[in-house]
Amino acid sequence: MDEGDNLISEIQQIIIQYKQEVTGGRKAWPKAVKDRVKKLWKLGYSSHELSKIIGVPYVTLNAWEKAAPGRFKPVKIRDQKAVPTAALTVKSSTVEPLTVEGLTVVTPQGYQIKGLSFSQVRQLIHGVM
């Protein structure tokens, strides 16, 4: 089992214990569950898939995610017409794959990370959430 599987297993055990010990109506979720969910977000899990796996309502997970400190704002990709793209060349009957390079990510603090590919931008976004 990897780290994500271990965290999911721990959350499921905590929830079972929580439901046995806390009876009645709506109660706040234990901090232990919230902390583990935050770790799973950093590993790339979405609130939607976590809701299905652990049984915490999507709306609740979404509220936790929005309240998480240091959360990045959505990345805006600007049209960069001046950035050169790879040219396609045809040799015999093969076509080289097109790659787009030169994307720039701007953080809420104004830092710029330039020259990234789509794949690198995706990795960057998943790495900080």
Secondary structure as GFF3:
##gff-version 3
##sequence-region A 1 129
A	DSSP	alpha_helix	3	21	.	.	.	ID=ss1
A	DSSP	alpha_helix	31	42	.	.	.	ID=ss2
A	DSSP	alpha_helix	47	54	.	.	.	ID=ss3
A	DSSP	alpha_helix	58	67	.	.	.	ID=ss4
A	DSSP	beta_strand	90	91	.	.	.	ID=ss5
A	DSSP	beta_strand	94	95	.	.	.	ID=ss6
A	DSSP	beta_strand	103	106	.	.	.	ID=ss7
A	DSSP	beta_strand	112	116	.	.	.	ID=ss8
A	DSSP	alpha_helix	118	128	.	.	.	ID=ss9
###
